[in-house]
């Protein structure tokens, strides 16, 4: 009898952890994913920044090639994307810093901060590019 109970317990269906279909998608979930993605983007963009800086040390020919690439439409999109990634990750980090101090954890405030992270990063990126292009 005890053996039958033990065998039944071994073959009992295991409880499933809640998954995405259980949760309602929220801004904070989206911004959490974006924060991770932008962190990866920062690594890739920093490699490009290092290549640009190293090209200055490699000489005028190398610098001209790298500058040419960043001046092409593809290069400008890459640099624009890197600017957005940098702004988004910075604002996400500031949001987490506020949370680390125990502020902004109310549901409404959390959602507003998450929205601000996305909207603020787009606004800052466009503002940086408008100023940079105006100074050109």
C-alpha positions in Angstrom: 0.0 0.0 0.0 2.8 2.4 0.9 4.6 1.5 -2.3 1.5 2.3 -4.4 1.2 5.8 -2.7 4.9 6.5 -3.3 4.6 5.4 -7.0 1.5 7.6 -7.5 3.3 10.6 -5.9 6.2 10.1 -8.3 3.9 10.2 -11.3 1.6 13.0 -10.1 1.5 16.0 -12.4 3.9 18.7 -11.2 2.5 22.2 -10.6 3.3 24.7 -13.3 4.8 28.0 -12.6 2.9 31.0 -13.8 3.9 32.0 -17.3 3.3 34.9 -19.6 -0.3 33.8 -20.4 -1.1 34.2 -16.7 0.2 37.7 -16.3 -1.2 40.9 -17.9 1.5 42.6 -19.9 2.5 45.9 -18.3 4.8 48.9 -19.0 7.1 47.9 -16.2 7.6 44.4 -17.7 8.3 46.0 -21.1 10.8 48.4 -19.7 12.5 45.6 -17.8 13.1 43.8 -21.0 14.1 47.0 -22.8 16.6 47.7 -20.0 18.3 44.3 -20.6 18.3 44.8 -24.4 19.7 48.3 -24.2 22.4 47.0 -21.8 23.5 44.6 -24.6 23.2 47.4 -27.1 25.6 49.5 -25.0 28.2 46.7 -25.2 28.0 46.6 -29.0 27.9 50.4 -29.3 30.9 50.8 -27.1 32.9 48.5 -29.3 32.0 50.8 -32.2 33.0 53.9 -30.2 36.3 52.2 -29.3 36.9 51.4 -33.0 36.3 55.1 -33.8 38.7 56.2 -31.1 41.3 53.7 -32.1 41.0 54.7 -35.7 42.5 58.1 -34.7 45.5 56.4 -33.3 45.9 54.1 -36.4 46.3 57.1 -38.7 44.4 59.4 -41.1 43.5 56.6 -43.5 41.8 54.5 -40.9 40.1 57.5 -39.4 38.8 58.5 -42.8 37.3 55.0 -43.4 35.6 54.9 -40.0 34.3 58.5 -40.4 33.0 57.6 -43.8 31.1 54.7 -42.4 29.5 56.7 -39.6 28.6 59.4 -42.2 26.6 56.9 -44.4 22.9 56.5 -43.8 23.5 53.1 -42.2 26.2 54.6 -39.9 23.9 57.4 -38.9 21.2 55.0 -38.0 23.7 53.0 -35.9 24.8 56.1 -34.1 21.2 57.3 -33.6 20.3 53.9 -32.2 23.3 54.0 -29.9 22.2 57.4 -28.7 18.7 56.1 -27.9 20.1 53.0 -26.2 22.4 55.2 -24.1 19.5 57.5 -23.1 17.0 54.7 -22.4 19.5 52.7 -20.3 20.4 55.8 -18.4 16.8 56.7 -17.6 16.1 53.1 -16.7 19.1 53.1 -14.3 17.8 56.3 -12.7 14.4 54.7 -12.3 16.0 51.7 -10.6 18.1 54.0 -8.4 14.9 55.7 -7.2 13.4 52.3 -6.4 16.6 51.3 -4.5 15.9 54.2 -2.2 12.4 52.8 -1.6 10.5 55.5 -3.6 8.1 55.2 -6.5 6.9 51.7 -5.8 3.2 52.5 -5.8 1.5 51.0 -8.9 0.5 54.3 -10.5 4.0 55.8 -9.9 5.7 52.7 -11.2 3.7 52.8 -14.5 4.3 56.6 -14.9 8.1 56.1 -14.4 8.1 53.3 -16.9 6.3 55.4 -19.5 8.6 58.3 -18.8 11.6 56.1 -19.4 10.5 55.3 -22.9 9.1 58.7 -23.8 12.0 60.5 -22.1 14.6 58.5 -23.9 13.0 59.3 -27.3 12.7 63.0 -26.5 16.3 63.2 -25.2 17.7 61.3 -28.3 15.8 63.6 -30.7 16.9 66.7 -28.7 20.6 65.6 -28.8 20.5 65.0 -32.5 18.7 68.3 -33.2 21.4 70.2 -31.2 24.2 68.2 -32.8 22.9 68.7 -36.4 22.3 72.4 -35.7 25.9 72.8 -34.5 27.2 71.1 -37.6 
